[in-house]
Amino acid sequence: MAGMKSLRLSAYAAVLVVAIGLLQAIASVSFYRSIDAHTLREDHARRVAELLVVSERVFQSQPDATARVMTSNHLQVAVATRPSVSRQAASDELTDLDAQILRWEPSLADKAIHLAIVRTQADRRDFIGSMQLADGRWLNFQSQDISSMWPIALRATWMTVVTAAVCLALALVALRVLTLPLRRMTQATRMIGSGQRVAIRETGPTDLRNLAHSMNEMQDRIAHLVEDQARSFEAIGHDLRTPLARQKVAAELVEDAELGDLLLGSVAEMEALLDSLQSFLRAQHLRSDPTRVDLVELLQALTTPMGDCARLDFPHEAVVRTYREPVQLALAALVENACRYGQQAYITVQNKVGVWTVIIADDGPGIPDHHFKDVLEPFFRLDEARGRTTKGFGLGIPTAHRLLARFGGGLSFSRGENGGLIVTVRLPVAG
């Protein structure tokens, strides 16, 4: 759950960065387009003003060559007896263009000039106009696509988009780097919750360093508390063995054989309970170093004392770097549990994509699905399926669960097709 919250936080931050970047890019492009529209009108007005002045001078010297000399890729010029624009339409844009033309060339103020904007078949907005010449004829011109973006604005837009993309990429990388200590801490918290001991690196911003330091101190205090508690109970259990030994001797001296057997049975049950409790408490503070373990050899050693109860199915080679003693104790408890409540235990070793699992299935009464979590708690028993006369104290599966969880492994349960319990053990793998 903590890991999911950390991922959500990083995702929200990333979405926020991307949204800000896109908003900045859209605003910049809109700004450039606004500037471009104004600058483009000025550019058309300047070109038209120059066209009109130069065309008039060319017409005075070479009337028949005016159209050919003045026509270019962006401007089309023709001399005709009638104007292409009979009168100027009422438009703020045209009024602004007219004013800009006169600002560029004040000498045109006394000329009859009519301007218009028309849409072509290519869906362009062409700027057209007519100016009366000295002999009464009209100079008609057409400036192509007044609304098209000019090259500088287009390049500026692309530079803005590219810059925004680079900034977004750098921001996401920086966000990932900044949240790395938080993700590590989230993972460490999850591992601590499962009983593992994790040394959290005290890196990152000051607040995260202080938090990591506090969590390391908290782990030390919890570890000492658990170890002290476990060792205290172990010492109590050890001291209880002395009066139990006396009761055992006294039971052997009782003349009534039936009463003596009852006392001996009670003593044996108490000793078995102390053994189970001691194993459970030891699992709370057991330490182990990683080593290469041959699972086939380990399982054969575990199942040999159980005779025909356990059947093995394993690959030719099953060597994994793990923690021998915790794995051995956990598997021993689970195999013993399977043989205790079933006639047969089937043990399978699998390796899927580097994940080693040991599957232990029995043909016993099984456990209802809604009790899968309950059996992980100490001393939990199913009275319906496993009566109080059955051996065991409800500590085998919890002991295995704590051993595996402390070293990075885990176990899960399912029901077999024909009943019985299937325990899937995910072995801890040391790096």
Sequence and secondary structure as in RCSB ss.txt:
>XXXX:A:sequence
MAGMKSLRLSAYAAVLVVAIGLLQAIASVSFYRSIDAHTLREDHARRVAELLVVSERVFQSQPDATARVMTSNHL
QVAVATRPSVSRQAASDELTDLDAQILRWEPSLADKAIHLAIVRTQADRRDFIGSMQLADGRWLNFQSQDISSMW
PIALRATWMTVVTAAVCLALALVALRVLTLPLRRMTQATRMIGSGQRVAIRETGPTDLRNLAHSMNEMQDRIAHL
VEDQARSFEAIGHDLRTPLARQKVAAELVEDAELGDLLLGSVAEMEALLDSLQSFLRAQHLRSDPTRVDLVELLQ
ALTTPMGDCARLDFPHEAVVRTYREPVQLALAALVENACRYGQQAYITVQNKVGVWTVIIADDGPGIPDHHFKDV
LEPFFRLDEARGRTTKGFGLGIPTAHRLLARFGGGLSFSRGENGGLIVTVRLPVAG
>XXXX:A:secstr
 HHHHHHHHHHHHHHHHHHHHHHHHHHHHHHHHHHHHHHHHHHHHHHHHHHHHHHHHHHHH GGGHHHHH  SSE
EEEEESS SSSS    HHHHHHHHHHHHH GGGGGS EEEEEEE TTS EEEEEEEE TTS EEEEEES TTS  
HHHHHHHHHHHHHHHHHHHHHHHHHHHHHHHHHHHHHHHHHHHTT        SSHHHHHHHHHHHHHHHHHHHH
HHHHHHHHHHHHHHHHHHHHHHHHHHHH S HHHHHHHHHHHHHHHHHHHHHHHHHHTTT     EEEEHHHHHH
HHHGGGGGGEEEE  S  EEEE HHHHHHHHHHHHHHHHHHSS EEEEEEEETTEEEEEEEE S    GGGTTGG
GSTT   TTTS TTSS  S HHHHHHHHHHHTT EEEEEE TTSSEEEEEE     
